[in-house]
Amino acid sequence: GLPLWYGMVGRAFGERAMLFVTPILAAFGLLAFASIARRFVGLSAALIATILLAFHPSLWLFTATAFLPNVPFVALLLMGIATLLSSSSSRGDAEGSHPLALRYRVVRFLASLGMTKGAWRWFLGGLLIGLALTIRTHELLWSGAMLAVLAWRSFKHQASSAKQSWRSRLRACSPQLVACSFGFVAPFIPIL
């Protein structure tokens, strides 16, 4: 997976651009880590944890080595989990968006395709996790179990907030699960 994705970047932007993919993914991975940590431990602890991670020597070592799969895998996995966690707490479709912002235009485009903001976030989360798993397919066992636990917790949280039968809750969650599944499978298509 990694040679395929880096090769596509090299073909599109030149061979020198491949050297910058890992550091860019590491930066986005740090932002995703901060988002996840903020959700679970609060803002100040998340800030300290992100700063400590940013200065960790192994992150610098693996980020400086452009073609090792460690940083891209972890960064994409963190970005996917952060996207899925943010989709479970989203409220409105264009909440806080400026009309000229790229985010607003993307939401409007996806809405024209019939996808709601929640569904496209689930799709994006599945896509990022699928990209991570194309880089290191042997990590599917533990990351799949972790995603199953996250999905179960989300389903259980929705169950506790609304007194509905499990079938109606599953029916309500099915568009998100389908969008996430399509996103998860999409990165594997070029490999097949």
C-alpha positions in Angstrom: 0.0 0.0 0.0 2.7 2.5 1.0 4.6 2.3 -2.3 1.3 2.7 -4.3 0.2 5.8 -2.4 3.6 7.4 -2.4 4.0 6.6 -6.1 0.8 8.3 -6.8 2.0 11.4 -5.0 5.3 11.2 -6.8 3.6 10.9 -10.2 1.2 13.8 -9.4 3.6 16.2 -7.7 7.1 15.0 -8.6 9.5 12.7 -6.9 10.7 15.3 -4.3 7.2 15.6 -3.0 7.2 12.1 -1.7 9.8 13.1 0.9 7.2 15.5 2.5 4.3 13.2 2.7 5.4 11.6 6.0 6.1 14.9 7.8 2.8 16.3 6.7 0.9 13.2 7.8 2.8 13.4 11.2 1.6 17.0 11.6 -2.0 16.0 10.9 -1.6 13.0 13.2 -0.6 15.3 16.0 -3.7 17.4 15.5 -5.8 14.3 15.5 -4.1 13.1 18.7 -4.8 16.4 20.3 -8.5 16.2 19.3 -8.8 12.6 20.7 -7.0 13.5 23.9 -9.1 16.7 24.4 -12.2 14.6 24.1 -11.1 12.2 26.8 -8.9 14.1 29.3 -9.6 17.8 28.7 -7.9 20.7 27.0 -4.9 21.3 29.3 -3.9 17.6 29.6 -4.4 17.2 25.8 -2.1 20.2 25.1 0.6 18.8 27.4 0.3 15.3 25.9 0.5 16.6 22.3 3.5 18.7 23.1 5.2 15.7 24.7 4.4 13.6 21.7 5.6 16.3 19.3 9.0 16.3 21.0 9.3 12.5 21.3 12.5 11.3 19.7 11.0 8.3 18.0 8.4 10.5 16.2 11.2 12.6 14.9 13.2 9.6 13.8 10.4 7.9 12.0 9.1 11.1 10.5 12.6 11.9 9.1 12.7 8.5 7.4 10.2 9.1 4.7 9.5 5.6 3.5 8.9 3.8 6.7 5.2 2.9 7.2 5.0 3.5 11.0 4.1 7.3 11.0 1.7 7.2 8.0 -0.1 4.2 9.5 -0.5 5.7 13.0 -1.3 9.2 11.7 -4.0 8.0 9.3 -5.5 5.8 12.0 -5.6 8.6 14.5 -7.1 10.9 11.9 -9.8 8.3 11.1 -10.6 7.8 14.8 -10.7 11.5 15.4 -13.1 11.9 12.5 -15.3 9.1 13.7 -15.4 10.5 17.2 -16.2 14.0 16.0 -19.0 12.6 13.8 -20.7 11.0 16.8 -20.9 14.5 18.5 -21.8 16.6 15.5 -24.9 18.7 15.7 -25.6 20.9 12.6 -24.7 20.8 8.9 -23.2 24.2 8.5 -22.7 25.1 12.2 -20.2 27.9 12.6 -19.2 27.9 8.9 -18.5 31.0 6.9 -20.3 30.9 3.5 -17.0 31.2 1.6 -15.2 28.5 3.7 -14.1 25.4 1.9 -15.8 23.3 4.6 -19.1 24.8 3.8 -18.7 24.2 0.1 -17.7 20.6 0.7 -20.8 20.1 2.9 -23.0 21.6 0.3 -21.5 19.4 -2.5 -22.0 16.3 -0.5 -25.5 17.3 0.5 -26.3 17.7 -3.2 -25.1 14.0 -3.6 -27.5 13.0 -0.8 -25.0 12.7 2.0 -25.5 14.5 5.2 -22.6 16.0 7.2 -22.7 13.0 9.6 -22.6 10.5 6.8 -19.7 12.1 5.0 -17.8 12.3 8.3 -18.3 8.6 8.7 -17.2 8.0 5.1 -14.1 10.1 5.7 -13.3 8.3 8.9 -13.6 4.9 7.2 -11.6 6.1 4.3 -8.7 7.3 6.5 -8.7 4.0 8.5 -8.9 2.1 5.2 -5.9 4.0 3.9 -4.0 3.2 7.1 -4.8 -0.5 6.8 -3.6 -0.5 3.1 -0.2 0.6 4.5 -0.1 -2.1 7.2 -2.7 -4.8 6.5 -1.4 -7.1 9.2 -2.7 -4.5 11.8 -6.3 -5.3 10.8 -6.8 -7.7 13.8 -6.2 -5.3 16.6 -7.4 -2.1 14.9 -10.6 -4.0 13.8 -11.2 -5.0 17.3 -10.6 -1.4 18.5 -13.1 -0.1 15.9 -15.7 -2.7 16.9 -15.4 -1.5 20.5 -15.7 2.1 19.5 -18.8 1.3 17.4 -20.3 -0.7 20.2 -19.7 2.2 22.7 -21.3 4.7 20.3 -24.3 2.4 19.7 -24.6 1.8 23.5 -24.3 5.6 24.2 -27.2 6.2 21.7 -29.1 3.4 23.4 -28.8 5.0 26.8 -29.8 8.5 25.5 -33.0 7.2 23.7 -35.3 4.6 25.0 -35.8 2.7 21.7 -35.6 -0.9 20.6 -32.2 -2.2 19.4 -33.7 -2.7 15.9 -34.8 0.9 15.6 -31.4 2.2 16.9 -29.6 -0.1 14.4 -31.9 1.2 11.6 -31.0 4.8 12.6 -27.3 4.0 12.6 -27.2 2.0 9.4 -26.5 5.0 7.0 -23.5 5.9 9.1 -22.3 2.3 9.1 -22.8 1.9 5.3 -20.9 5.2 4.7 -18.1 4.1 7.0 -17.9 0.7 5.2 -17.7 2.3 1.8 -15.0 4.6 3.0 -13.2 1.7 4.5 -13.2 -0.4 1.3 -12.5 2.4 -1.1 -8.7 2.6 -0.6 -8.3 -1.1 -1.3 -9.8 -0.8 -4.9 -6.6 0.4 -6.6 -4.7 -2.4 -4.9 -7.0 -5.1 -6.2 
